[in-house]
């Protein structure tokens, strides 16, 4: 059901039945390592290119999600996923492997919530029983596409972020009213593209902050909710710069959010002594943190209601070479547990 101008309400409460989360060696040394299903000790993962390793991450996350509830690929109606690499080839090649009817999507780092919103909408309106959705990124593959190869060893400014090597997948299914103690989606707010003229690809957080603020404001306006409704409002990968900027923009707009209830996945995943500059980033950032750590916390009763706002910078190497500014977007999905 459409609510307001850009939000959906899911009356049938699609269930996130199972998740799969895979990661790399840097994530294995991070704060949330225990929330991954599998962690690799090198970036190659037995492959001869980083892009092929990226595909492996995605395939493993899909496999774990399906195994947890004893489903086969043939049981799943649709696969909705994406990544950062040219023409989302790692995800498309994973779809070649799993042979599930496939929607390839690109929202940069907002892809995880774009996929979850679409999956929830389809299931809420009886368009499928099972949908697999998620997003992924690989540090070495993304860095050499958007910046410099990691082997180059180029210095980065304090505003730069570390692209996560990881994949997070969720199996969303029809809520059959069996009172399963599992998280379910209740609404989604689809963001608009916001471009404030920032051109620095090493300051993605600053570029994405206005888009995050606009989507969060639209969510509370459309659903006529107060921020206190949620136990946690978490952005995808704004990092230190973007998160503080977004919080200031929301405060100036009159939204009163308790500071400890406003967090960022890119600031949650790594330890303080890891050299990530402003924090974590990448399409796999919100996907791994949500489908690993945050849903585990919900099942333990730490959170009952959360709003996940994944942000994306919609640039490409070509637009950067053409001196374009960085258009950005954010999509939000609310997730709840039964009392």
C-alpha positions as a Python dict, from the first residue, in 0.01 Angstrom:
ca = {
    (1, 'X'): (0, 0, 0),
    (2, 'X'): (128, 345, -91),
    (3, 'X'): (153, 577, 207),
    (4, 'X'): (231, 943, 152),
    (5, 'X'): (430, 1027, -160),
    (6, 'X'): (717, 779, -162),
    (7, 'X'): (659, 506, 96),
    (8, 'X'): (509, 159, 98),
    (9, 'X'): (347, -11, 397),
    (10, 'X'): (362, -390, 401),
    (11, 'X'): (43, -502, 572),
    (12, 'X'): (125, -870, 521),
    (13, 'X'): (463, -837, 699),
    (14, 'X'): (703, -1031, 475),
    (15, 'X'): (943, -1237, 687),
    (16, 'X'): (1321, -1237, 663),
    (17, 'X'): (1342, -1613, 706),
    (18, 'X'): (1718, -1664, 678),
    (19, 'X'): (2036, -1481, 584),
    (20, 'X'): (2383, -1561, 457),
    (21, 'X'): (2686, -1339, 519),
    (22, 'X'): (3037, -1384, 378),
    (23, 'X'): (3347, -1170, 421),
    (24, 'X'): (3719, -1123, 362),
    (25, 'X'): (4033, -1114, 578),
    (26, 'X'): (3995, -750, 685),
    (27, 'X'): (3641, -817, 806),
    (28, 'X'): (3770, -1122, 993),
    (29, 'X'): (3970, -881, 1210),
    (30, 'X'): (3677, -644, 1260),
    (31, 'X'): (3430, -595, 1544),
    (32, 'X'): (3152, -805, 1386),
    (33, 'X'): (3350, -1110, 1275),
    (34, 'X'): (3133, -1346, 1481),
    (35, 'X'): (2825, -1242, 1284),
    (36, 'X'): (2960, -1373, 950),
    (37, 'X'): (2881, -1723, 827),
    (38, 'X'): (3214, -1756, 647),
    (39, 'X'): (3533, -1547, 641),
    (40, 'X'): (3822, -1586, 399),
    (41, 'X'): (4188, -1547, 486),
    (42, 'X'): (4284, -1387, 153),
    (43, 'X'): (4121, -1158, -105),
    (44, 'X'): (4166, -1404, -393),
    (45, 'X'): (3946, -1678, -243),
    (46, 'X'): (4099, -1942, -470),
    (47, 'X'): (4026, -1744, -787),
    (48, 'X'): (4254, -1580, -1043),
    (49, 'X'): (4089, -1237, -1029),
    (50, 'X'): (3926, -1018, -764),
    (51, 'X'): (3607, -1000, -967),
    (52, 'X'): (3577, -1380, -965),
    (53, 'X'): (3642, -1375, -590),
    (54, 'X'): (3361, -1121, -564),
    (55, 'X'): (3130, -1371, -734),
    (56, 'X'): (3236, -1640, -486),
    (57, 'X'): (3136, -1417, -194),
    (58, 'X'): (2789, -1374, -340),
    (59, 'X'): (2739, -1741, -418),
    (60, 'X'): (2847, -1842, -67),
    (61, 'X'): (2607, -1595, 97),
    (62, 'X'): (2322, -1728, -117),
    (63, 'X'): (2409, -2088, -27),
    (64, 'X'): (2414, -2018, 346),
    (65, 'X'): (2078, -1840, 338),
    (66, 'X'): (1913, -2130, 156),
    (67, 'X'): (2072, -2404, 366),
    (68, 'X'): (1951, -2249, 692),
    (69, 'X'): (1590, -2325, 602),
    (70, 'X'): (1657, -2628, 381),
    (71, 'X'): (1555, -2471, 52),
    (72, 'X'): (1688, -2541, -295),
    (73, 'X'): (1750, -2276, -561),
    (74, 'X'): (1452, -2418, -749),
    (75, 'X'): (1223, -2329, -455),
    (76, 'X'): (1300, -1955, -488),
    (77, 'X'): (1088, -1750, -724),
    (78, 'X'): (1311, -1446, -776),
    (79, 'X'): (1666, -1329, -709),
    (80, 'X'): (1708, -950, -666),
    (81, 'X'): (2064, -836, -610),
    (82, 'X'): (2352, -618, -726),
    (83, 'X'): (2704, -491, -667),
    (84, 'X'): (2944, -210, -766),
    (85, 'X'): (3144, -368, -1048),
    (86, 'X'): (3093, -284, -1418),
    (87, 'X'): (2748, -398, -1532),
    (88, 'X'): (2707, -582, -1196),
    (89, 'X'): (2882, -883, -1350),
    (90, 'X'): (2972, -1063, -1022),
    (91, 'X'): (2603, -1075, -927),
    (92, 'X'): (2489, -1163, -1278),
    (93, 'X'): (2742, -1446, -1292),
    (94, 'X'): (2612, -1572, -956),
    (95, 'X'): (2264, -1575, -1113),
    (96, 'X'): (2412, -1787, -1391),
    (97, 'X'): (2513, -2032, -1118),
    (98, 'X'): (2195, -2043, -909),
    (99, 'X'): (1951, -2030, -1206),
    (100, 'X'): (1690, -1834, -1011),
    (101, 'X'): (1479, -1588, -1216),
    (102, 'X'): (1682, -1271, -1176),
    (103, 'X'): (1643, -897, -1135),
    (104, 'X'): (1986, -732, -1145),
    (105, 'X'): (1972, -395, -970),
    (106, 'X'): (2218, -111, -921),
    (107, 'X'): (2184, 151, -652),
    (108, 'X'): (2553, 165, -559),
    (109, 'X'): (2575, 125, -180),
    (110, 'X'): (2196, 165, -147),
    (111, 'X'): (2143, -163, -337),
    (112, 'X'): (2078, -372, -24),
    (113, 'X'): (1768, -177, 80),
    (114, 'X'): (1655, -126, -278),
    (115, 'X'): (1647, -504, -309),
    (116, 'X'): (1480, -563, 26),
    (117, 'X'): (1214, -300, -51),
    (118, 'X'): (1134, -459, -389),
    (119, 'X'): (1133, -812, -248),
    (120, 'X'): (901, -708, 32),
    (121, 'X'): (667, -527, -208),
    (122, 'X'): (641, -829, -438),
    (123, 'X'): (581, -1075, -154),
    (124, 'X'): (339, -841, 24),
    (125, 'X'): (130, -832, -294),
    (126, 'X'): (135, -1210, -349),
    (127, 'X'): (384, -1199, -638),
    (128, 'X'): (611, -1468, -493),
    (129, 'X'): (653, -1696, -194),
    (130, 'X'): (1033, -1684, -167),
    (131, 'X'): (1275, -1413, -286),
    (132, 'X'): (1651, -1403, -237),
    (133, 'X'): (1790, -1051, -218),
    (134, 'X'): (2111, -877, -119),
    (135, 'X'): (2426, -691, -221),
    (136, 'X'): (2801, -730, -218),
    (137, 'X'): (3133, -552, -267),
    (138, 'X'): (3501, -647, -287),
    (139, 'X'): (3766, -401, -172),
    (140, 'X'): (4031, -474, -435),
    (141, 'X'): (3784, -497, -724),
    (142, 'X'): (3601, -174, -637),
    (143, 'X'): (3914, 24, -554),
    (144, 'X'): (4077, -36, -892),
    (145, 'X'): (3753, 52, -1072),
    (146, 'X'): (3671, 374, -891),
    (147, 'X'): (4008, 493, -758),
    (148, 'X'): (4349, 324, -783),
    (149, 'X'): (4445, -46, -761),
    (150, 'X'): (4537, -136, -404),
    (151, 'X'): (4882, -240, -527),
    (152, 'X'): (4945, 123, -622),
    (153, 'X'): (4956, 217, -254),
    (154, 'X'): (4817, 566, -309),
    (155, 'X'): (4755, 785, -6),
    (156, 'X'): (4398, 868, 87),
    (157, 'X'): (4257, 1172, 267),
    (158, 'X'): (4082, 1143, 606),
    (159, 'X'): (3741, 1164, 435),
    (160, 'X'): (3802, 842, 238),
    (161, 'X'): (3636, 513, 337),
    (162, 'X'): (3733, 146, 315),
    (163, 'X'): (3531, -66, 74),
    (164, 'X'): (3407, -376, 253),
    (165, 'X'): (3480, -720, 114),
    (166, 'X'): (3157, -899, 187),
    (167, 'X'): (2817, -1018, 71),
    (168, 'X'): (2490, -1022, 258),
    (169, 'X'): (2185, -1211, 132),
    (170, 'X'): (1838, -1250, 280),
    (171, 'X'): (1567, -1503, 202),
    (172, 'X'): (1237, -1313, 226),
    (173, 'X'): (919, -1519, 239),
    (174, 'X'): (544, -1497, 279),
    (175, 'X'): (424, -1450, 635),
    (176, 'X'): (196, -1746, 695),
    (177, 'X'): (85, -1632, 1038),
    (178, 'X'): (258, -1910, 1226),
    (179, 'X'): (393, -1668, 1490),
    (180, 'X'): (754, -1741, 1400),
    (181, 'X'): (991, -1533, 1608),
    (182, 'X'): (1161, -1387, 1303),
    (183, 'X'): (1211, -1029, 1180),
    (184, 'X'): (970, -893, 922),
    (185, 'X'): (956, -582, 706),
    (186, 'X'): (684, -327, 773),
    (187, 'X'): (753, -39, 534),
    (188, 'X'): (994, 111, 284),
    (189, 'X'): (1067, 465, 171),
    (190, 'X'): (1211, 502, -178),
    (191, 'X'): (1456, 788, -211),
    (192, 'X'): (1502, 1060, -470),
    (193, 'X'): (1834, 1144, -635),
    (194, 'X'): (2003, 1435, -457),
    (195, 'X'): (2308, 1612, -600),
    (196, 'X'): (2471, 1892, -402),
    (197, 'X'): (2754, 1944, -650),
    (198, 'X'): (3024, 1746, -467),
    (199, 'X'): (3285, 1608, -706),
    (200, 'X'): (3538, 1446, -470),
    (201, 'X'): (3519, 1063, -497),
    (202, 'X'): (3716, 1041, -171),
    (203, 'X'): (3431, 1209, 19),
    (204, 'X'): (3138, 978, -48),
    (205, 'X'): (2998, 1025, 301),
    (206, 'X'): (2970, 1400, 255),
    (207, 'X'): (2812, 1353, -87),
    (208, 'X'): (2553, 1099, 36),
    (209, 'X'): (2453, 1274, 359),
    (210, 'X'): (2186, 1504, 205),
    (211, 'X'): (2021, 1206, 31),
    (212, 'X'): (2011, 1015, 359),
    (213, 'X'): (1855, 1311, 538),
    (214, 'X'): (1592, 1359, 266),
    (215, 'X'): (1482, 995, 275),
    (216, 'X'): (1466, 986, 654),
    (217, 'X'): (1255, 1303, 660),
    (218, 'X'): (1026, 1161, 391),
    (219, 'X'): (986, 836, 588),
    (220, 'X'): (865, 1007, 902),
    (221, 'X'): (643, 1246, 707),
    (222, 'X'): (480, 976, 493),
    (223, 'X'): (422, 735, 781),
    (224, 'X'): (340, 1009, 1033),
    (225, 'X'): (580, 862, 1287),
    (226, 'X'): (809, 1012, 1547),
    (227, 'X'): (1177, 905, 1543),
    (228, 'X'): (1129, 763, 1892),
    (229, 'X'): (924, 483, 1733),
    (230, 'X'): (1249, 308, 1641),
    (231, 'X'): (1504, 157, 1876),
    (232, 'X'): (1771, 221, 1613),
    (233, 'X'): (1804, 426, 1296),
    (234, 'X'): (2109, 304, 1107),
    (235, 'X'): (2257, 440, 786),
    (236, 'X'): (2444, 223, 541),
    (237, 'X'): (2790, 361, 496),
    (238, 'X'): (2810, 734, 558),
    (239, 'X'): (3119, 704, 777),
    (240, 'X'): (3223, 966, 1028),
    (241, 'X'): (3184, 1266, 796),
    (242, 'X'): (2853, 1165, 643),
    (243, 'X'): (2690, 1047, 964),
    (244, 'X'): (2765, 1364, 1157),
    (245, 'X'): (2650, 1575, 861),
    (246, 'X'): (2325, 1380, 829),
    (247, 'X'): (2255, 1409, 1200),
    (248, 'X'): (2306, 1786, 1181),
    (249, 'X'): (2077, 1815, 878),
    (250, 'X'): (1803, 1618, 1055),
    (251, 'X'): (1840, 1817, 1374),
    (252, 'X'): (1815, 2143, 1180),
    (253, 'X'): (1500, 2008, 1013),
    (254, 'X'): (1341, 1956, 1357),
    (255, 'X'): (1374, 1577, 1382),
    (256, 'X'): (1482, 1489, 1735),
    (257, 'X'): (1677, 1164, 1728),
    (258, 'X'): (1871, 1040, 2029),
    (259, 'X'): (2236, 1037, 1927),
    (260, 'X'): (2305, 686, 2054),
    (261, 'X'): (2009, 557, 1850),
    (262, 'X'): (2150, 700, 1526),
    (263, 'X'): (2434, 479, 1403),
    (264, 'X'): (2613, 385, 1081),
    (265, 'X'): (2705, 39, 952),
    (266, 'X'): (3037, 170, 822),
    (267, 'X'): (3130, 276, 1175),
    (268, 'X'): (3010, -47, 1337),
    (269, 'X'): (3197, -311, 1139),
    (270, 'X'): (3565, -227, 1197),
    (271, 'X'): (3780, -181, 1505),
    (272, 'X'): (3922, 157, 1602),
    (273, 'X'): (4278, 52, 1517),
    (274, 'X'): (4194, -65, 1164),
    (275, 'X'): (4311, 193, 903),
    (276, 'X'): (3974, 268, 747),
    (277, 'X'): (3992, 648, 760),
    (278, 'X'): (3631, 769, 783),
    (279, 'X'): (3480, 419, 809),
    (280, 'X'): (3355, 131, 599),
    (281, 'X'): (3177, 160, 265),
    (282, 'X'): (3059, -46, -32),
    (283, 'X'): (2740, -220, -134),
    (284, 'X'): (2829, -504, 102),
    (285, 'X'): (2849, -272, 403),
    (286, 'X'): (2484, -239, 502),
    (287, 'X'): (2412, -588, 363),
    (288, 'X'): (2663, -765, 587),
    (289, 'X'): (2597, -558, 898),
    (290, 'X'): (2218, -588, 869),
    (291, 'X'): (2193, -950, 762),
    (292, 'X'): (2458, -1053, 1012),
    (293, 'X'): (2493, -839, 1321),
    (294, 'X'): (2173, -634, 1339),
    (295, 'X'): (1928, -916, 1275),
    (296, 'X'): (2114, -1129, 1529),
    (297, 'X'): (2072, -845, 1778),
    (298, 'X'): (1700, -826, 1701),
    (299, 'X'): (1659, -1199, 1763),
    (300, 'X'): (1835, -1156, 2098),
    (301, 'X'): (1591, -880, 2194),
    (302, 'X'): (1837, -590, 2182),
    (303, 'X'): (1625, -411, 1922),
    (304, 'X'): (1256, -449, 1839),
    (305, 'X'): (1218, -190, 1565),
    (306, 'X'): (1491, -61, 1338),
    (307, 'X'): (1503, 163, 1032),
    (308, 'X'): (1784, 83, 788),
    (309, 'X'): (1876, 362, 546),
    (310, 'X'): (2124, 250, 281),
    (311, 'X'): (2289, 528, 83),
    (312, 'X'): (2448, 518, -262),
    (313, 'X'): (2671, 743, -472),
    (314, 'X'): (2559, 701, -833),
    (315, 'X'): (2884, 790, -1006),
    (316, 'X'): (3098, 588, -1245),
    (317, 'X'): (3460, 614, -1365),
    (318, 'X'): (3325, 768, -1686),
    (319, 'X'): (3119, 1040, -1516),
    (320, 'X'): (3418, 1126, -1297),
    (321, 'X'): (3638, 1163, -1606),
    (322, 'X'): (3373, 1392, -1756),
    (323, 'X'): (3388, 1616, -1447),
    (324, 'X'): (3034, 1535, -1339),
    (325, 'X'): (2925, 1588, -980),
    (326, 'X'): (2809, 1291, -769),
    (327, 'X'): (2433, 1222, -763),
    (328, 'X'): (2327, 1024, -456),
    (329, 'X'): (2028, 830, -329),
    (330, 'X'): (1906, 657, -12),
    (331, 'X'): (1640, 390, 42),
    (332, 'X'): (1495, 301, 383),
    (333, 'X'): (1331, -19, 508),
    (334, 'X'): (1179, -69, 852),
    (335, 'X'): (1219, -407, 1020),
    (336, 'X'): (1039, -525, 1334),
    (337, 'X'): (1011, -822, 1567),
    (338, 'X'): (698, -941, 1746),
    (339, 'X'): (658, -838, 2110),
}
